[in-house]
Structure formats: structure tokens, C-alpha cells
């Protein structure tokens, strides 16, 4: 049975789940959520897909999951990939997933939205400035951790990598310049060299160009 991932191209959290599915080799297909058309706010979406009104939503037969980290864990359970080789690695992967969702992806997603998907006169400049400072601190943590390492945890790609890279492959500006962070830059290149890797707008339906 084909796994269905309800997602949209602009969503970095959707990209984390989609990339895990694509690199795992599992049979899956994306189903576009019309986020900018308000689909996530409809009663139908919240009642049938996700009461939280968020993307992504994964459906595999009778299994329905939300939150990218949970979906990545399910992909690991089903495919045997990206989950770490022992209990210590699994805990370390979880530690980075939690850090990413709190410190990196939350800031990157919000800042990218404010800077690129709101009209210029609606952009809260002070909030954006504050967020950019928080993001710089997160980049410093990740860049320092990757010094002398190929991967965030262990000796191969794991869900720690797939969660932390989620927003860093997007082209829109949100305070991240790969050239300034040499260890992150090299790590992103290693991820992009994985068989089956695709950029966000190539992997999922929906992009800013659709609304241009």
C-alpha cells in the first residue's frame, strides 16, 4: 500500500518527512495541502486529517500520524533506516530532533514566513531582527557540532540530519548563508549526494512560483 503524505512544498516540516520517505525507499506519494488557500483551517481538514491544522500528515493504511519527528520515527521503524544503531544513538537522535524543533526549525520557519510570505508593509521588522539573532546562535551550535564529523549522530545519515536540514535547503532568505558556515555547508552537500535526494520544490507539490 502506498503511503500518502499530505504536505506542501513551502513547508520545511513537510520536507523533513518527505525526504525521509524518499531516501528510505518506501512506496509513497505526496498529496498537496492548499495551505495558502486556507485548507488547514477548514473543519474538514481538522476533523479528518489533523486537529492541529498543520502539515505534514502521513497516512499508511489505518495509521495516521502528524508531526515530522513522529513520521520520521515511523519511517525508521518500517524501513530500518535513519534510526541509529543502538539505544544510545536513538536517544541522541531524539535529542537533536527536539533541539531542532525548538531552536532551529521553529525560528527558521517563522522567520522565512515573515520575510517572504507577508507583504512588505506587514512584516514585523523587530520580530524578524530578534529571530535572526536566535537563528545565528542555532547555526553556531550546529556548525560547531559538525566540526570533524560527517553526520550529526554516528557514522551515517540519521533522522537527526533529516530534521536539522529541513529548512536549510530552501532558497528564500531567512538569515542563513551556507558560505558562512563551512561545516554546515559540507554536511548539506553530503545529504544532497544521497541517492534519491531532491530539493523541497522538486519533492513536494506547491511553490511560491505557483502564486506569482
Buried (B, 14 or more C-beta within 10 A) or exposed (E): EEBBBBBBBBBBBBBBBBBBBBBBEBEBEBBBBEBBEEBBEBEEBBEEBBEEBBBBBBBBEEEBBBBBBBBBBBBBEBBEBBBBEEEEBBEBBBEBBEBBBEBBBBBBBBBBBBBBBEEEEEBEEEEBEEBBEBBBEBBEEBBEBBEEEEBBBBEEBBBBBBBBBBBBBBEBEBBBEBEEBEBBBEBBEBBEEEEEBBBBBEBBBBBBEEEE
